[in-house]
Amino acid sequence: MKIDVHGHLSAPESLYAYKAGLLAHRGAHGRGGAGVTDETLRAALTTPNKSFGNRSHLDHLDEAGVDVQLISPRPYQMMHSEQGRLVEWFTAETNDVIAATCRLEPDRFRGVAGLPQSPELDPARWAAELHRCVTELGFVGGMLNPDPHEGSAQPPALGDRYWYPVWEAACALDVPLLIHSAGCRPPARETYSLHFIQEETLAVIGLLNSAVFDDFPDLKIIVSHGGGAIPYQRGRFGPGALRKGTTFAEQLRKLHYDTCLYSRDSIELLLRAVGVDRCLFGTEKPGTGSMVDPETGRWIDDIHLLIDDIDWLGDGERKQLFESNARELFRI
């Protein structure tokens, strides 16, 4: 079995028309709703999409042999730096659409909650939405953006007590959090994809250079896109860890990492750096990598084929990556 821990929602266009309406009237017309139905949801999952190489969401999963995918909001849609109540309304609506998708395809999808991370809202309000999604909608985790300002201001590092209400909620609910950056407001020096990597890099260091795991020893964190840059630059941080009486390799293993990397050598380096038991199969499929590589004829986001190409992995380690690590962490 293959459990993909890093997928995103394929939603009807009406969800994003709803978002445009919120931004246009700035909340003056009330929350309203997106009017999503089972019929429009089914079409969103089964209709070929130019952004996904003219394949549908379900086509991509079927062709890659993905049995179960954990789906969260499309990060670039989350508009966290907008007005607080607009963010809260759109996040709740998006989570409701994820829940409806999971009800429509109960054997294929599990929900991962978006959080209404407007800097105007107290993180306890973010945590309340996580609680609703887990206890009322049956979600198995949450997605956390380490930069709610979307590049427009400097957020507190993840070791700051500002984030503690979210850590407390995740531990109380016993669900993992997927660290995944979201939007990036222009003008900015970095591209959207580079913003992801930079913020996830900062997230790792912010957590490891803090007391978070002392204060929350049961906290379960997965860092998207292979941990940003940190596993590949780990030698840089080794001396500092030794001065504190530990090793950076030991510190890295406080976290989990997905395999959403689009080259075999990067995945191999991640596995060797943190251990197979700290990694989970993740593809973000369909998404950024849903293009065919002209050199290989493969979909770039066919992560399962890249893992299959790693000849030193044993059958037990492959099972850990593809299934058992996710089952244990998400209690699937």
Stockholm file with secondary structure:
# STOCKHOLM 1.0

chainA/1-332         MKIDVHGHLSAPESLYAYKAGLLAHRGAHGRGGAGVTDETLRAALTTPNKSFGNRSHLDHLDEAGVDVQLISPRPYQMMHSEQGRLVEWFTAETNDVIAATCRLEPDRFRGVAGLPQSPELDPARWAAELHRCVTELGFVGGMLNPDPHEGSAQPPALGDRYWYPVWEAACALDVPLLIHSAGCRPPARETYSLHFIQEETLAVIGLLNSAVFDDFPDLKIIVSHGGGAIPYQRGRFGPGALRKGTTFAEQLRKLHYDTCLYSRDSIELLLRAVGVDRCLFGTEKPGTGSMVDPETGRWIDDIHLLIDDIDWLGDGERKQLFESNARELFRI
#=GR chainA/1-332 SS CCEEEEEECCCCHHHHHHHHHHHHHTTTTCCCCCCCCHHHHHHHHHSCBGGGTTBCHHHHHHHHTCCEEEEECCGGGCCTTSCHHHHHHHHHHHHHHHHHHHHHSTTTEEEEECCCCCTTSCHHHHHHHHHHHHHTTCCCEEEECSCTTTTSSCCCCTTSGGGHHHHHHHHHHTCCEEECCCCCCSSCSSCHHHHHHHHHHHHHHHHHTSSHHHHCTTCCEEESGGGTTGGGSHHHHHHHHHHTTSCHHHHHTTSEEECCCSSHHHHHHHHHHHCGGGEECCCCCSSTTCSBCTTTSSBTTCHHHHHHTCTTCCHHHHHIIIIIHHHHHHTC
#=GC SS_cons         CCEEEEEECCCCHHHHHHHHHHHHHTTTTCCCCCCCCHHHHHHHHHSCBGGGTTBCHHHHHHHHTCCEEEEECCGGGCCTTSCHHHHHHHHHHHHHHHHHHHHHSTTTEEEEECCCCCTTSCHHHHHHHHHHHHHTTCCCEEEECSCTTTTSSCCCCTTSGGGHHHHHHHHHHTCCEEECCCCCCSSCSSCHHHHHHHHHHHHHHHHHTSSHHHHCTTCCEEESGGGTTGGGSHHHHHHHHHHTTSCHHHHHTTSEEECCCSSHHHHHHHHHHHCGGGEECCCCCSSTTCSBCTTTSSBTTCHHHHHHTCTTCCHHHHHIIIIIHHHHHHTC
//
